[in-house]
Every structure is written in structure tokens, then in C-alpha cells.
Amino acid sequence: MSVNYGTNSLKAAVEGKVLVIERVFNAPRDLVFKAFSQPEHLSKWWGPKGWETEIRRFDFRPNGVWLYCMKCMDKNQGDFYGQESCGKAVYQEIIEPEKIVYKDYFADAEGNEMEGMPEMLITIEFMEYEGATKVINRSEFATEEALQQVKEMGVVEGFSSQMERLDQLLENL
């Protein structure tokens, strides 16, 4: 399965139990990497449109933890309005400005992993591409069913929205 989302050049594909999302940003690789690795930038674009992200913990190094909570501030999002969703990342590998690898968990506000929710191994690669930067995000799940569960939650659409927010941030940096 491969899906293109409009003109923003986001491509999503499923390879077994791996979700691969690619997008090109019209910005230098170092700058795109900084947007992923510095909390003052991450908090401005992480999460779908209409959501605000609060970074509660950020330790960008192997075995370091990033804990964040997103809250829907957009009344037009119906039942989502006012909802909070938290996540926890535990960094595995960092090669600046080429790659970030982390385990990603659904979490509560204190950073406790939520039972029954899939965990993912995320690998983000930053590649110089025709004067721009291609970001390749590979999310590996324990099973194809876990991947399907997250897809049904709207993760591809949410990621697409988030990448548009990153685009806007990069234009302003």
C-alpha cells in the first residue's frame, strides 16, 4: 500500500509491520535535524494542527527520555477538543545530522507506558536531496495488527498535519 497526500510530497507505505513515511523539506539538513532535536523547536510543531505540545522531559542522548503531552485546543475538532495525549520516547541512537532512533510509547502524563497500546521502534533518517532534505520515518511495530491499530487511530493523517506544521516552522527559522 502506498499513499500520496496531496502536493506536500508526503508518501506513506506499509512494508509488513513497518510504516514508512517520507517527506521532503525545502530546508538544509542541519536545520531540519535541529527541529527534531531541540525542545524549543519540537514544542512548536510536534502534534497535529489544533494541538499544543508541552515537553515535560527532554534528554537528547542514547537512553535519554523525551516525555511530551499534546492537548487539543481546536473547538472545531469535536470530541477531540480538550483531550490530552502523551507520549514517551527513549532514544537508542543519535548520529547528528543523519539519524535518530528511538522507542516510542503511548504514555500517561507521568511517563508510565499505557498497557494495550502498541510500542514502536522509530528510525528517522535525514538525507540531503536536491538542495533540500528528505526525511524518512520508519515505524516498526511488533505485529501487523499493532500497525493496523495505529493506522486506524489516524496516525498517517496526524503525521501529515504535523509535517505541514514543521514546514511552516522551517520557513520561519
N, C-alpha and C positions, 0 to 999 in steps of 0.2 A: 504494500500500500504506500503510495506517495501522494502527498497533497501539497499544492501550492496555495499560499494565502495571499491573493491579490498582487499588487505591484511592489510590495515591500520586500520581495525576494526571499521570504521565509519559506523553507522547504521542510516538510516533515515526512518521515518514513519509518516503518516498523520493520526491524530485522529480527525475527524471532522474539526474544524477550528484551530487545533493546529498542528504545525510541530515539531516533536521530533527528535533531532539528538543526538546520543550518540557516544562517542569515549573514548578509554582507552589510558592513557599516562603512560609510564614507568618512573614515577617520583613521589616523595612524594606529598601528597595533599597540604601541606603548600606552596610548590614551585609552583604548578600549580595555586593555588589561587593568589599568588603574580603576576604571569604572566598576570592575568586578572585584577589586582587591582592596579598596579603600572605603571604610564605612560612611564617610561623608558623601561619597558619590552613590554607593549602593542604596542608601536610605531614600534617595531622590527618585529612583526608577524601579526598584525591586517591587514586584507585585503588579497585578492588573490595573488598568485605568480605573480611577474612582476609589482606589485603596491607598492608604498611607501605611508606610512601614516604619516600625520602631526597632532599632537594633539594640538589643539588650546585652549582648555579649559579642565581642569580636576579637579573635586571636588568630591572625592570619599567619599560620605556620603549621607544619605537619603535626598532627594530633591536637591542634588548636580547635576551639569550638566557636561557631558563629550561631547565635540564637537571635531570632527575629520574630516579631509578631506583626501581622498585617490586619488592618481594620478597614471595613468598607465604609466610606464616608459619603457615597453617592446615593441619594434617596431614590434615584431612578433605577437602582438595581434591585428593587423589590425586596424579597426575603433576605437577600444578602446584606442589606443596609444594617449597619451596626454590628455585624458578625465579625468575630476575630478568628484568625487562623495563624497558628505559629509553626515555625519550622526550626530544625536544628541541623547544622552541617558540622561534620567532623572532617577536617582537612587531612588528606592522605599524602598528597604530593603536590608541590608547587615548583614550577620551572618558569621563572619570570623572563620574558613576557609571552611564553609559549603555551603553558598548560596549567590547569588547576584540576585536581582530582579530589573529590570529597564524597563521604557517605551522607545521604540526605534522609531525614526522618520527619514525619509529622510529629509535632510535639505539643505539650501544653505550655502555658506561659512561664513555667519554671524550667522548661527544657527536658521534661520527662517524655520519653518516647511513647506514642499512643499505640496501644495494642490493637491489632486487627487492621492496621494501616500499613501499606507496603513501604519498605525502605528501598532506596535506590543508590546505586553507585554512579555518580555523575563525573564524567570526564569532559572538560571544556578545553577545546583547542583554539588558539588564536593564530591565524595564518595570514601573512601578507598576501594580498590578492588584487592584482591590477590597480595598484595605488590606493587600495582600501584594505579593510580587514575582514576576513571571513571567520566567523565564529561557528564552530561545530560543537554541539552539545549532545553527548551520548548518555542517555539514562538507562542503566541496566537494572532490570528487576529480577527477583528470584524466580518468578514464573511468568508465563504469558498471561495468565489470569490476573496477576497483580498489575501488569502493564495495562490490561484492558480496564481494570477498576479505575486506574488513574486517568485513562483517556476518557472514560465516561464522566469523570468529575470535571472535565473541560480543561485539562492541563495544556493541551495544544493551543486552544484559543486564548487561555490566560497567558501563556508564554508569548504568543504573538503580540498581544496587547502590551506586555511588559517590554518586548523588544522595541516597539514603537516609542515607548517612554524613554528607553535608553538612547534611541536615535535622537530624540529631542534634547536630552541632556548633553550628548556628544556635540551637537550643533552649538550649544551654549558654552562649552568649555574652551 
